[in-house]
Amino acid sequence: MYQLDLTPGELDGLEWLAERYDSALVLSEGLLVDGETPDRYWVPEHVAWDALEATRGDGGAYGVVPCAGGGLATQLDRLFDSIV
């Protein structure tokens, strides 16, 4: 399991990206809410791998979710870097 701490704005950004890019869709559908800590989410390992592989079809660089910026981009970079 991988931890993502997403602000409400970052979560909204991920949802917006999920309407456009497969990698973000895989992540947004696979996030598990942490019932104890606000803004904390968990990504199962198979979801993280599937999202990483989905970046190949998103039209950008491998391991990059296009149009993700700011804190969300930093979180996603850390996630993908931790599994490869």
Long-range contacts (C-beta under 8 A, 24 or more apart in sequence): 1-32, 1-42, 1-43, 1-44, 1-45, 2-42, 2-43, 2-45, 2-48, 2-79, 2-82, 2-83, 3-40, 3-41, 3-42, 3-43, 4-31, 4-40, 4-41, 4-42, 4-43, 4-75, 4-79, 5-39, 5-40, 5-41, 5-75, 6-39, 6-41, 6-72, 6-75, 7-39, 7-71, 8-39, 10-70, 10-71, 10-72, 10-75, 11-39, 11-41, 13-68, 13-69, 13-72, 14-68, 14-72, 17-65, 17-66, 17-67, 17-68, 20-66, 20-67, 21-54, 21-58, 21-65, 21-66, 21-67, 22-54, 22-57, 22-58, 23-51, 23-52, 23-54, 23-55, 23-58, 23-65, 24-51, 24-65, 24-68, 25-54, 26-50, 26-51, 26-54, 27-51, 27-65, 27-76, 43-79, 45-83, 48-79, 48-80, 48-83, 49-83, 51-79, 51-80, 52-80, 52-83, 52-84, 55-80
